[in-house]
Amino acid sequence: MVSESNGSADEHDMTLSPESGALLRFDWQATALFSVTAVLGVVSDGSLRVVSVLVALVLFAIGCLVFLMAFAEALRRSRYDAIGIGGLYFLAGTAPQKVRRSFRLALLVQVVVAFVTASIRIYSGLAFGLLVPMLGLGLMGLWGARYGNFGPRVDPDATT
């Protein structure tokens, strides 16, 4: 759970729960799986390339599902909190720096591995790896929707 003290999202006023750390661990485990299978798909022909395509498609499907879950959770929270897209999906100002960096680094690894492997084996099934970063975005969004530190929603019709 995220604790709120003064509205800033630095490491001193936010603590991570085991549940929030599980999303980050899953992101890195999926990134490692994708990286290994994508590289194996580059260096081999046949069945290992099929495995890398299947892994990429499964991770993309999970990413789509998680992205929609994040959106639904953000809609629920938006009744009370002012949720912005940058804070939700990129954790800008809503997560501790360590968490934000780790999620963004995992996304960067997914993007680099996808582009490099697809570039080496042009016109192959490895191009499906370009869909995998949807998982990184979705997991960041889910973390932000569940644990992000957003300010309260301001009612524009309220009189002061």
Secondary structure, DSSP 8 states (H G I E B T S, - for coil): ----SSS--STTS----HHHHHHHHHHHHHHHHHHHHHHHHHH--THHHHHHHHHHHHHHHHHHHHHHHHHHHHHHHTTTB---HHHHHS-TTTS-HHHHHHHHHHHHHHHHHHHHHHHHTTTSGGGGGGGTHHHHHHHHHHHHHHH----B---TT---
